[in-house]
Amino acid sequence: MTQPPQQQPPNEPQPPNQSPGQPSDQPPNQPPAGPPAGPPAGPPAGPPSGGFGAPQDPPPGGFGEPTPPPANPFAKQPPPAAPPTPPAGGYGAPQPGYPTPPAPQPNGYGYPQAQQPGYGYPQGAPGQPGQPGYPGQPDYQGQPGQPGMPQQGYGYPTQPMHGAPQPGPAGGGPGGGKKFSTQMQIIVAAAVAVVLIIGAAVVYTSTKDDGDQGNQASTSGSTGGGEGKGGEGKDGGLAGGSEKAPGNTGSKVAFQLPQPEVADVTSVKGSWLTDKAYVKSGVNEVVAYDRDKGTKLWSMPVPAEVCGASRHMTKDFKAAILFKEGKPTKEKKYPACNQVGAVDLASGKLLWSKSVTSATGGDRPVQFDEVTLSGTTVAAGGTSGGAAFNLTSGAELWKPKVSADRCYDMGYGGGEALAVVRKCGSYDSPQLQIQALNPATGAPLSSYQMPAGVDYASIVSTKPLVVAANVGDTANDGSAISDFFSIDAATGKLIVRISADAEKYAARCGSTDVESCRGAVVGNNRLYVPTEDHDGTSEYGDTNEVVAFDLTTGKLLGGRADAGDRYSLTPLRMDGTNVIAYKRPPYDKGGQVVSIDGETFKQTLLMENPSDESVRDAETAFTADRSEVLYGEGRLFFSKQLISERRDSQADEKLYLAVGFRTD
């Protein structure tokens, strides 16, 4: 089948070791309703006045060739609407005493489809078709004996497929043992097909309506999306969390920040959302913008380029940053990232800044790769050393100890606790340790030695302590994750190791950065991760799910949140016991934010962005696995981490540093 033309990626800088995750679902042989999600073939059409520019980061991915619904372990089997009560044994089932009707053609449209193993489906006995041990069928869990997942997310109730053999009363079929005539067999088979077609149509219509509600929007700020309702919890928030479902979930553009003009690849890492402002690092500055209007509230000059920022901030809105020792000169084109500072995000003041020398001696400042925050401790680390500071005063608290086996702190994970990835040994034979630390003194509280074959590791969560790693370089998809490790922070003992097949799960970590994972969130003693995109029920476009692993047993739990046809879910953070997730949209829709109940996986729509072409262009220029994405209190923000010099092909385009959306 003819494929739509592929776009060429814009030459924009990307954070290292991050991979694209934006598929396209533009139907073939159709003029695109919006820009295809693949990289553009040339400069896109200019935006309307006041609208958005063309995508800045390459929205990677291509167009998949449509195929009939395959029998694969990832395909969802939508349940039909309730049919008339079937005779004992189910429609089309072989009945004792009767000849078996002609077998339906396998995998054909309108015929009953066997329920396949895979994401969201219960597993039966080994050795049966579709189960572990059956030839040609993959095992979703990757470990025999793990419980499967009943299909219960995104409005699909679990129920048996009509037309499959069902248990019935003993004594044969209706009619007192009389045989079906050939004509009766044909009638029954036709009835089964009709029921299936009607049921599938009902499910498709319901799903389609959910995604199409009120997507009328314009670049002038009108809203898109529909209404979302959810059960209320504390302070009017959803049960289990504090985020509220607005009466009208349709969002509008709050503001767009133009990308600064630069002469080289420049870091603009760091963004935070306070009670009044959206705060974003710029070129040699940190700026606060009104959350709803984008008007500048304050601007704090920074002596040089911001080269790192803490993900975390305190309850009174303080955070940590890294910046370079100076601006580029002819003699020193690339100044070192060796300055640490603390920022008051409420007032716009740089509370303090300093550098430190290495614990091995000498007067050369330590170069840092990343910085984090835990309580009132700022911890910065890198290959040349580390140090910790008091957030309020800037006083140096401690430096990692130097040992005979050439150990150093690669980086720290913060938040509710503090942990470190410590690397020892030679370059050819490294040994990694995961240590829980006392934030005030740096003393190890426990230590876990990672298995051989791990060169780098990332800290997903510090409380509970969860680490991701690529063991033996078996994850060759760029995700840097082959396994997750649930560790007892009090004893340093491994609780469970969770195999995360890179071909099935889509969380990602920077291969060298300790606190850089995207898509994996921890809460409720569970690890929530997205699956890789796979075929959905729609002819065009993929979909995925969010699933969860138990951090005590390592088992895949019996539930999932479905993205819905042509959408793709990425968890952003926990909200109490709920998961806040972003839904990357198809080519003709706006993105969505949903709250997923951490126990039931029920979704509540919190926001749906406009579907106007220029708005979609701006939104899809940012991807959840490479951009900074923040959501809170009905506001969604995307921002870049790196920017570069404008290309000739972009001379007339509007490039953006950040984009914000809000509901009323």
PALO-782869 format. One record per residue (C-alpha): residue in one letter; x, y, z. Coordinates in pm, whole numbers. Example, Ala and Ser with C-alpha at 12.3 -4.5 7.8 and 13.67 -1.06 7.14 Angstrom:
2
PT, A, 1230, -450, 780
PT, S, 1367, -106, 714
***
This chain:
664
PT, M, 0, 0, 0
PT, T, 128, 346, -86
PT, Q, 287, 518, 213
PT, P, 237, 889, 282
PT, P, 545, 1106, 229
PT, Q, 785, 1123, 523
PT, Q, 898, 1453, 664
PT, Q, 1262, 1540, 725
PT, P, 1352, 1615, 1087
PT, P, 1430, 1974, 1173
PT, N, 1788, 2014, 1285
PT, E, 1710, 2094, 1647
PT, P, 1927, 1995, 1942
PT, Q, 1806, 1714, 2162
PT, P, 1912, 1604, 2508
PT, P, 2167, 1323, 2479
PT, N, 2056, 961, 2503
PT, Q, 1690, 1039, 2456
PT, S, 1486, 871, 2189
PT, P, 1181, 996, 2007
PT, G, 843, 857, 2086
PT, Q, 592, 1018, 1858
PT, P, 428, 791, 1600
PT, S, 210, 912, 1321
PT, D, -132, 791, 1230
PT, Q, -215, 997, 921
PT, P, -434, 784, 691
PT, P, -265, 705, 359
PT, N, -373, 878, 41
PT, Q, -539, 1155, 237
PT, P, -433, 1518, 255
PT, P, -313, 1572, 612
PT, A, -556, 1749, 841
PT, G, -256, 1870, 1037
PT, P, 117, 1818, 1016
PT, P, 208, 1454, 1010
PT, A, 378, 1346, 1327
PT, G, 688, 1248, 1136
PT, P, 977, 1491, 1078
PT, P, 887, 1766, 825
PT, A, 1004, 1753, 465
PT, G, 1070, 2123, 469
PT, P, 959, 2429, 651
PT, P, 591, 2399, 733
PT, A, 341, 2662, 643
PT, G, 366, 2971, 854
PT, P, 127, 2997, 1145
PT, P, -162, 3239, 1157
PT, S, -102, 3568, 1325
PT, G, -54, 3513, 1694
PT, G, -40, 3138, 1642
PT, F, 232, 2886, 1683
PT, G, 538, 2816, 1484
PT, A, 651, 2493, 1336
PT, P, 776, 2210, 1550
PT, Q, 1119, 2268, 1694
PT, D, 1216, 1923, 1820
PT, P, 1179, 1655, 1557
PT, P, 854, 1475, 1621
PT, P, 994, 1137, 1515
PT, G, 809, 844, 1379
PT, G, 664, 748, 1049
PT, F, 344, 630, 900
PT, G, 251, 272, 954
PT, E, 95, 75, 675
PT, P, -260, -18, 770
PT, T, -326, -386, 816
PT, P, -623, -591, 922
PT, P, -647, -650, 1294
PT, P, -365, -896, 1363
PT, A, -373, -1169, 1620
PT, N, -94, -1024, 1832
PT, P, -48, -1013, 2207
PT, F, -92, -637, 2220
PT, A, -420, -609, 2027
PT, K, -722, -508, 2228
PT, Q, -1039, -708, 2176
PT, P, -1330, -470, 2227
PT, P, -1625, -642, 2388
PT, P, -1953, -644, 2198
PT, A, -2271, -492, 2326
PT, A, -2490, -730, 2520
PT, P, -2659, -965, 2265
PT, P, -2975, -1165, 2312
PT, T, -2935, -1442, 2565
PT, P, -2742, -1719, 2394
PT, P, -2857, -2079, 2407
PT, A, -2679, -2304, 2651
PT, G, -2322, -2343, 2544
PT, G, -2314, -2013, 2356
PT, Y, -2384, -1923, 1995
PT, G, -2200, -2140, 1753
PT, A, -2066, -2373, 2021
PT, P, -2049, -2741, 1939
PT, Q, -2337, -2917, 2109
PT, P, -2325, -3275, 2230
PT, G, -2510, -3500, 1992
PT, Y, -2491, -3261, 1698
PT, P, -2252, -3237, 1410
PT, T, -1997, -2959, 1447
PT, P, -2089, -2658, 1230
PT, P, -1838, -2544, 968
PT, A, -1542, -2365, 1132
PT, P, -1533, -1988, 1079
PT, Q, -1248, -1845, 876
PT, P, -971, -1745, 1117
PT, N, -885, -1382, 1170
PT, G, -1144, -1259, 925
PT, Y, -1350, -948, 975
PT, G, -1680, -1026, 1144
PT, Y, -1565, -1358, 1285
PT, P, -1510, -1434, 1651
PT, Q, -1149, -1369, 1743
PT, A, -968, -1577, 2000
PT, Q, -864, -1377, 2299
PT, Q, -490, -1329, 2277
PT, P, -243, -1306, 2561
PT, G, -62, -981, 2615
PT, Y, -129, -642, 2764
PT, G, -437, -651, 2977
PT, Y, -557, -1004, 2913
PT, P, -586, -1288, 3165
PT, Q, -362, -1587, 3114
PT, G, -489, -1942, 3121
PT, A, -319, -2273, 3169
PT, P, 21, -2324, 3010
PT, G, 16, -2524, 2692
PT, Q, -312, -2379, 2569
PT, P, -332, -2154, 2264
PT, G, -235, -1801, 2357
PT, Q, -71, -1908, 2684
PT, P, 293, -1932, 2790
PT, G, 438, -2251, 2651
PT, Y, 217, -2259, 2343
PT, P, 428, -2252, 2025
PT, G, 450, -1912, 1860
PT, Q, 280, -1718, 2139
PT, P, 482, -1461, 2338
PT, D, 449, -1443, 2714
PT, Y, 350, -1090, 2816
PT, Q, 491, -1112, 3164
PT, G, 823, -1251, 3053
PT, Q, 809, -1474, 3363
PT, P, 599, -1788, 3379
PT, G, 340, -1805, 3647
PT, Q, 269, -1434, 3683
PT, P, -96, -1338, 3698
PT, G, -243, -1180, 3391
PT, M, -429, -856, 3372
PT, P, -805, -846, 3321
PT, Q, -909, -600, 3059
PT, Q, -1069, -330, 3269
PT, G, -917, -1, 3167
PT, Y, -1061, 274, 2956
PT, G, -1420, 157, 2968
PT, Y, -1374, -197, 2844
PT, P, -1539, -442, 3088
PT, T, -1413, -795, 3113
PT, Q, -1654, -1043, 2956
PT, P, -1627, -1362, 2750
PT, M, -1628, -1352, 2375
PT, H, -1963, -1453, 2231
PT, G, -1931, -1735, 1986
PT, A, -1664, -1914, 2188
PT, P, -1753, -2242, 2357
PT, Q, -1910, -2173, 2696
PT, P, -1998, -2413, 2974
PT, G, -2361, -2518, 2965
PT, P, -2597, -2761, 3135
PT, A, -2539, -3129, 3084
PT, G, -2760, -3323, 2847
PT, G, -2687, -3163, 2513
PT, G, -2835, -2872, 2329
PT, P, -3188, -2754, 2283
PT, G, -3439, -2969, 2105
PT, G, -3406, -3287, 2310
PT, G, -3111, -3428, 2118
PT, K, -3230, -3354, 1762
PT, K, -2963, -3265, 1507
PT, F, -2920, -2925, 1342
PT, S, -3001, -2911, 975
PT, T, -2749, -2749, 744
PT, Q, -2985, -2454, 706
PT, M, -3002, -2407, 1086
PT, Q, -2621, -2415, 1111
PT, I, -2597, -2135, 856
PT, I, -2861, -1928, 1040
PT, V, -2682, -1964, 1375
PT, A, -2344, -1876, 1225
PT, A, -2493, -1567, 1059
PT, A, -2652, -1459, 1388
PT, V, -2318, -1484, 1564
PT, A, -2148, -1267, 1300
PT, V, -2423, -1003, 1321
PT, V, -2399, -987, 1700
PT, L, -2022, -943, 1683
PT, I, -2041, -671, 1419
PT, I, -2311, -478, 1609
PT, G, -2118, -511, 1937
PT, A, -1792, -391, 1782
PT, A, -1973, -97, 1623
PT, V, -2119, 6, 1959
PT, V, -1777, -5, 2128
PT, Y, -1612, 185, 1843
PT, T, -1883, 450, 1845
PT, S, -1853, 496, 2220
PT, T, -1476, 531, 2203
PT, K, -1493, 765, 1909
PT, D, -1749, 987, 2079
PT, D, -1532, 1009, 2390
PT, G, -1240, 1136, 2187
PT, D, -1434, 1369, 1957
PT, Q, -1636, 1573, 2203
PT, G, -1629, 1940, 2123
PT, N, -1293, 1962, 1947
PT, Q, -1380, 2300, 1804
PT, A, -1098, 2541, 1871
PT, S, -910, 2829, 1722
PT, T, -567, 2980, 1764
PT, S, -723, 3282, 1928
PT, G, -765, 3087, 2249
PT, S, -1101, 2916, 2220
PT, T, -1129, 2586, 2396
PT, G, -1116, 2231, 2270
PT, G, -1228, 1907, 2426
PT, G, -1532, 1815, 2626
PT, E, -1643, 1774, 2983
PT, G, -1494, 1536, 3233
PT, K, -1644, 1431, 3565
PT, G, -1485, 1240, 3845
PT, G, -1547, 1142, 4203
PT, E, -1433, 1408, 4447
PT, G, -1184, 1356, 4723
PT, K, -1019, 1589, 4970
PT, D, -1071, 1961, 4905
PT, G, -1275, 1885, 4595
PT, G, -994, 1687, 4432
PT, L, -1031, 1344, 4282
PT, A, -1051, 1056, 4526
PT, G, -692, 960, 4600
PT, G, -541, 1290, 4486
PT, S, -566, 1667, 4498
PT, E, -607, 1750, 4127
PT, K, -962, 1851, 4037
PT, A, -1163, 1762, 3728
PT, P, -1301, 2089, 3590
PT, G, -1659, 2122, 3472
PT, N, -1527, 2187, 3122
PT, T, -1207, 2001, 3040
PT, G, -1152, 2186, 2714
PT, S, -835, 2392, 2740
PT, K, -710, 2702, 2568
PT, V, -365, 2838, 2502
PT, A, -239, 3031, 2804
PT, F, 76, 3163, 2638
PT, Q, 374, 3077, 2422
PT, L, 728, 3190, 2501
PT, P, 945, 3276, 2198
PT, Q, 1272, 3090, 2173
PT, P, 1571, 3317, 2242
PT, E, 1818, 3370, 1960
PT, V, 2147, 3192, 2028
PT, A, 2465, 3125, 1832
PT, D, 2526, 2769, 1949
PT, V, 2359, 2479, 2127
PT, T, 2251, 2624, 2461
PT, S, 2109, 2463, 2774
PT, V, 1786, 2602, 2915
PT, K, 1727, 2324, 3167
PT, G, 1485, 2383, 3450
PT, S, 1115, 2457, 3493
PT, W, 892, 2472, 3801
PT, L, 526, 2542, 3874
PT, T, 445, 2742, 4188
PT, D, 114, 2867, 4325
PT, K, 143, 3184, 4116
PT, A, 404, 3137, 3847
PT, Y, 551, 2916, 3581
PT, V, 926, 2953, 3624
PT, K, 1159, 2869, 3335
PT, S, 1532, 2892, 3274
PT, G, 1630, 3105, 2979
PT, V, 1963, 3219, 2838
PT, N, 2166, 3344, 3136
PT, E, 1850, 3400, 3337
PT, V, 1562, 3242, 3524
PT, V, 1222, 3400, 3460
PT, A, 879, 3371, 3627
PT, Y, 564, 3407, 3416
PT, D, 204, 3444, 3522
PT, R, 56, 3095, 3495
PT, D, -250, 3208, 3300
PT, K, -133, 3507, 3098
PT, G, 237, 3456, 3044
PT, T, 320, 3807, 3159
PT, K, 664, 3835, 3317
PT, L, 654, 3851, 3699
PT, W, 1028, 3868, 3760
PT, S, 1360, 3795, 3591
PT, M, 1671, 3682, 3776
PT, P, 2001, 3723, 3589
PT, V, 2244, 3431, 3610
PT, P, 2616, 3491, 3554
PT, A, 2631, 3228, 3278
PT, E, 2438, 2949, 3106
PT, V, 2214, 2734, 3328
PT, C, 2347, 2380, 3280
PT, G, 2139, 2189, 3534
PT, A, 1837, 2220, 3760
PT, S, 1670, 2018, 4033
PT, R, 1345, 1845, 3950
PT, H, 1231, 1896, 4306
PT, M, 1147, 2211, 4497
PT, T, 1056, 2276, 4859
PT, K, 705, 2355, 4981
PT, D, 804, 2721, 5006
PT, F, 924, 2715, 4642
PT, K, 1301, 2693, 4659
PT, A, 1506, 2496, 4406
PT, A, 1867, 2438, 4301
PT, I, 2045, 2513, 3974
PT, L, 2385, 2462, 3813
PT, F, 2547, 2720, 3588
PT, K, 2874, 2760, 3407
PT, E, 3178, 2939, 3543
PT, G, 3148, 3213, 3284
PT, K, 3031, 3305, 2938
PT, P, 3211, 3164, 2634
PT, T, 3525, 3342, 2515
PT, K, 3773, 3284, 2234
PT, E, 4011, 3128, 2483
PT, K, 3745, 2918, 2656
PT, K, 3460, 2840, 2420
PT, Y, 3304, 2583, 2653
PT, P, 3323, 2695, 3017
PT, A, 3286, 2425, 3281
PT, C, 2957, 2360, 3462
PT, N, 3094, 2402, 3813
PT, Q, 2873, 2658, 3989
PT, V, 2591, 2557, 4227
PT, G, 2316, 2792, 4343
PT, A, 1980, 2809, 4517
PT, V, 1685, 3005, 4380
PT, D, 1382, 3143, 4563
PT, L, 1114, 3080, 4303
PT, A, 865, 3303, 4486
PT, S, 1079, 3618, 4496
PT, G, 1320, 3562, 4210
PT, K, 1635, 3586, 4420
PT, L, 1956, 3387, 4384
PT, L, 2007, 3295, 4749
PT, W, 2370, 3189, 4707
PT, S, 2612, 3038, 4457
PT, K, 2953, 2874, 4488
PT, S, 3196, 2614, 4359
PT, V, 3399, 2352, 4544
PT, T, 3732, 2184, 4490
PT, S, 3772, 1811, 4457
PT, A, 3804, 1596, 4766
PT, T, 4124, 1455, 4615
PT, G, 4294, 1791, 4655
PT, G, 4402, 2072, 4426
PT, D, 4231, 2401, 4355
PT, R, 4044, 2307, 4040
PT, P, 3665, 2339, 4084
PT, V, 3460, 2022, 4057
PT, Q, 3256, 1998, 3737
PT, F, 2897, 1887, 3800
PT, D, 2666, 1693, 3572
PT, E, 2339, 1718, 3767
PT, V, 2188, 1851, 4087
PT, T, 1900, 1745, 4311
PT, L, 1725, 1847, 4629
PT, S, 1613, 1648, 4934
PT, G, 1470, 1841, 5227
PT, T, 1715, 2125, 5289
PT, T, 2011, 1946, 5126
PT, V, 2132, 2037, 4778
PT, A, 2341, 1752, 4632
PT, A, 2541, 1796, 4310
PT, G, 2742, 1519, 4149
PT, G, 2936, 1415, 3843
PT, T, 3230, 1216, 3717
PT, S, 3482, 1455, 3872
PT, G, 3329, 1466, 4218
PT, G, 3033, 1579, 4425
PT, A, 2928, 1792, 4718
PT, A, 2626, 1881, 4930
PT, F, 2511, 2218, 5060
PT, N, 2257, 2366, 5296
PT, L, 1972, 2505, 5087
PT, T, 1921, 2814, 5302
PT, S, 2276, 2926, 5378
PT, G, 2483, 2755, 5109
PT, A, 2715, 2609, 5373
PT, E, 2902, 2304, 5250
PT, L, 2769, 1998, 5432
PT, W, 2986, 1715, 5299
PT, K, 3179, 1569, 5007
PT, P, 3184, 1204, 4903
PT, K, 3474, 1012, 5053
PT, V, 3769, 919, 4839
PT, S, 3852, 548, 4849
PT, A, 4142, 336, 4733
PT, D, 3930, 156, 4472
PT, R, 3867, 477, 4280
PT, C, 3505, 524, 4381
PT, Y, 3311, 839, 4300
PT, D, 2950, 956, 4320
PT, M, 2800, 957, 3970
PT, G, 2493, 1148, 4082
PT, Y, 2215, 1173, 4336
PT, G, 1842, 1111, 4349
PT, G, 1638, 1342, 4572
PT, G, 1282, 1403, 4678
PT, E, 1156, 1241, 4998
PT, A, 1496, 1082, 5063
PT, L, 1849, 1099, 4923
PT, A, 2029, 820, 4737
PT, V, 2341, 796, 4526
PT, V, 2478, 586, 4241
PT, R, 2840, 526, 4333
PT, K, 3085, 383, 4082
PT, C, 3400, 197, 4177
PT, G, 3671, 3, 4000
PT, S, 3831, 46, 3660
PT, Y, 3674, 172, 3342
PT, D, 3677, -177, 3190
PT, S, 3541, -345, 3502
PT, P, 3318, -102, 3692
PT, Q, 3111, -190, 3997
PT, L, 2804, 15, 4088
PT, Q, 2658, 59, 4433
PT, I, 2323, 211, 4525
PT, Q, 2340, 380, 4864
PT, A, 2074, 545, 5076
PT, L, 2234, 849, 5240
PT, N, 2185, 1067, 5544
PT, P, 2120, 1402, 5371
PT, A, 2280, 1605, 5650
PT, T, 2606, 1410, 5671
PT, G, 2632, 1206, 5353
PT, A, 2687, 891, 5558
PT, P, 2558, 573, 5388
PT, L, 2254, 424, 5559
PT, S, 2263, 113, 5342
PT, S, 2434, -14, 5030
PT, Y, 2327, -248, 4751
PT, Q, 2575, -378, 4495
PT, M, 2435, -388, 4143
PT, P, 2495, -705, 3941
PT, A, 2787, -736, 3702
PT, G, 2730, -592, 3357
PT, V, 2578, -263, 3476
PT, D, 2777, 42, 3369
PT, Y, 2517, 305, 3458
PT, A, 2204, 320, 3671
PT, S, 1925, 571, 3726
PT, I, 1724, 640, 4039
PT, V, 1351, 632, 3965
PT, S, 1240, 689, 4326
PT, T, 1414, 732, 4662
PT, K, 1117, 642, 4883
PT, P, 1064, 358, 4814
PT, L, 1405, 308, 4656
PT, V, 1369, 198, 4294
PT, V, 1653, 190, 4042
PT, A, 1656, 132, 3666
PT, A, 1949, -16, 3476
PT, N, 2049, -171, 3147
PT, V, 2199, -501, 3255
PT, G, 2450, -635, 3007
PT, D, 2341, -377, 2749
PT, T, 2042, -597, 2667
PT, A, 1810, -298, 2615
PT, N, 1933, -186, 2276
PT, D, 1646, 54, 2202
PT, G, 1804, 358, 2369
PT, S, 1578, 338, 2675
PT, A, 1868, 242, 2909
PT, I, 1627, 9, 3095
PT, S, 1627, -369, 3092
PT, D, 1540, -415, 3461
PT, F, 1406, -230, 3764
PT, F, 1543, -301, 4113
PT, S, 1325, -257, 4421
PT, I, 1564, -212, 4715
PT, D, 1508, -198, 5090
PT, A, 1664, 139, 5176
PT, A, 1697, 43, 5545
PT, T, 1899, -275, 5490
PT, G, 2034, -246, 5136
PT, K, 1882, -581, 5044
PT, L, 1720, -644, 4710
PT, I, 1345, -690, 4746
PT, V, 1279, -789, 4387
PT, R, 1426, -746, 4041
PT, I, 1167, -670, 3773
PT, S, 1245, -762, 3415
PT, A, 1121, -489, 3181
PT, D, 1153, -608, 2824
PT, A, 1248, -303, 2618
PT, E, 1026, -428, 2336
PT, K, 722, -417, 2564
PT, Y, 773, -118, 2796
PT, A, 841, 242, 2702
PT, A, 990, 414, 3009
PT, R, 1323, 580, 2936
PT, C, 1627, 702, 3128
PT, G, 1933, 898, 3026
PT, S, 2215, 649, 3004
PT, T, 2454, 859, 3214
PT, D, 2223, 1085, 3417
PT, V, 2115, 950, 3753
PT, E, 1786, 1140, 3788
PT, S, 1662, 1158, 3431
PT, C, 1399, 883, 3393
PT, R, 1075, 965, 3211
PT, G, 755, 764, 3200
PT, A, 818, 554, 3512
PT, V, 652, 669, 3836
PT, V, 631, 506, 4178
PT, G, 344, 509, 4429
PT, N, 114, 273, 4620
PT, N, 410, 30, 4642
PT, R, 380, -1, 4266
PT, L, 585, 88, 3963
PT, Y, 371, 237, 3684
PT, V, 515, 221, 3332
PT, P, 379, 269, 2981
PT, T, 384, -9, 2725
PT, E, 535, 42, 2383
PT, D, 296, 161, 2115
PT, H, 125, -118, 1925
PT, D, -166, -174, 1690
PT, G, -504, -68, 1819
PT, T, -852, -138, 1688
PT, S, -839, 161, 1456
PT, E, -717, 95, 1103
PT, Y, -473, 384, 1131
PT, G, -259, 467, 1430
PT, D, -121, 295, 1736
PT, T, -206, 295, 2103
PT, N, -60, 179, 2435
PT, E, -140, 124, 2803
PT, V, -10, 207, 3149
PT, V, 47, -103, 3362
PT, A, 185, -159, 3712
PT, F, 427, -394, 3886
PT, D, 414, -480, 4255
PT, L, 737, -361, 4420
PT, T, 731, -644, 4672
PT, T, 659, -942, 4449
PT, G, 762, -802, 4111
PT, K, 442, -936, 3959
PT, L, 248, -757, 3692
PT, L, -78, -649, 3853
PT, G, -422, -718, 3716
PT, G, -518, -386, 3569
PT, R, -430, -136, 3301
PT, A, -518, 209, 3175
PT, D, -580, 212, 2800
PT, A, -475, 518, 2602
PT, G, -756, 468, 2352
PT, D, -719, 441, 1977
PT, R, -450, 662, 1827
PT, Y, -343, 806, 2164
PT, S, -35, 713, 2367
PT, L, -11, 744, 2747
PT, T, 294, 862, 2942
PT, P, 284, 884, 3323
PT, L, 410, 1222, 3449
PT, R, 392, 1198, 3829
PT, M, 192, 1073, 4124
PT, D, -94, 1273, 4272
PT, G, -153, 1103, 4605
PT, T, -251, 752, 4503
PT, N, -344, 860, 4150
PT, V, -120, 878, 3843
PT, I, -119, 1196, 3635
PT, A, -54, 1102, 3272
PT, Y, -28, 1282, 2939
PT, K, -192, 1144, 2625
PT, R, 2, 1221, 2312
PT, P, -261, 1294, 2046
PT, P, -319, 1164, 1692
PT, Y, -259, 1391, 1396
PT, D, -605, 1551, 1409
PT, K, -660, 1593, 1786
PT, G, -521, 1783, 2080
PT, G, -341, 1613, 2364
PT, Q, -506, 1518, 2692
PT, V, -419, 1497, 3060
PT, V, -587, 1226, 3268
PT, S, -583, 1116, 3629
PT, I, -557, 738, 3664
PT, D, -682, 575, 3982
PT, G, -380, 385, 4112
PT, E, -592, 88, 4224
PT, T, -873, 54, 3970
PT, F, -699, 221, 3672
PT, K, -1015, 421, 3607
PT, Q, -934, 738, 3415
PT, T, -1072, 1086, 3469
PT, L, -1019, 1344, 3198
PT, L, -860, 1661, 3336
PT, M, -776, 1848, 3017
PT, E, -813, 1823, 2640
PT, N, -621, 2066, 2420
PT, P, -754, 2238, 2107
PT, S, -737, 2053, 1778
PT, D, -653, 2355, 1562
PT, E, -365, 2282, 1328
PT, S, -135, 2557, 1453
PT, V, -198, 2461, 1816
PT, R, -128, 2096, 1738
PT, D, 193, 2200, 1566
PT, A, 311, 2376, 1878
PT, E, 205, 2099, 2116
PT, T, 354, 1813, 1917
PT, A, 685, 1999, 1879
PT, F, 741, 1883, 2238
PT, T, 757, 1516, 2331
PT, A, 702, 1379, 2680
PT, D, 1026, 1180, 2679
PT, R, 1255, 1468, 2582
PT, S, 1082, 1782, 2707
PT, E, 1005, 1917, 3050
PT, V, 633, 1855, 3104
PT, L, 451, 1994, 3409
PT, Y, 83, 1968, 3502
PT, G, -93, 2114, 3803
PT, E, -421, 2280, 3894
PT, G, -563, 2276, 3542
PT, R, -243, 2399, 3373
PT, L, -10, 2212, 3141
PT, F, 333, 2333, 3032
PT, F, 586, 2201, 2781
PT, S, 936, 2344, 2755
PT, K, 1268, 2275, 2590
PT, Q, 1590, 2174, 2760
PT, L, 1823, 2267, 2474
PT, I, 1796, 2525, 2198
PT, S, 2021, 2607, 1904
PT, E, 2093, 2862, 1639
PT, R, 1809, 2931, 1396
PT, R, 1857, 2758, 1062
PT, D, 1814, 2933, 728
PT, S, 1502, 2728, 662
PT, Q, 1353, 2867, 983
PT, A, 1413, 3233, 898
PT, D, 1043, 3322, 890
PT, E, 923, 3076, 1152
PT, K, 823, 3141, 1508
PT, L, 1017, 2911, 1739
PT, Y, 904, 2859, 2095
PT, L, 1083, 2793, 2422
PT, A, 767, 2690, 2609
PT, V, 394, 2648, 2555
PT, G, 123, 2662, 2821
PT, F, -241, 2548, 2828
PT, R, -511, 2603, 3088
PT, T, -872, 2518, 3157
PT, D, -1112, 2783, 3285
***
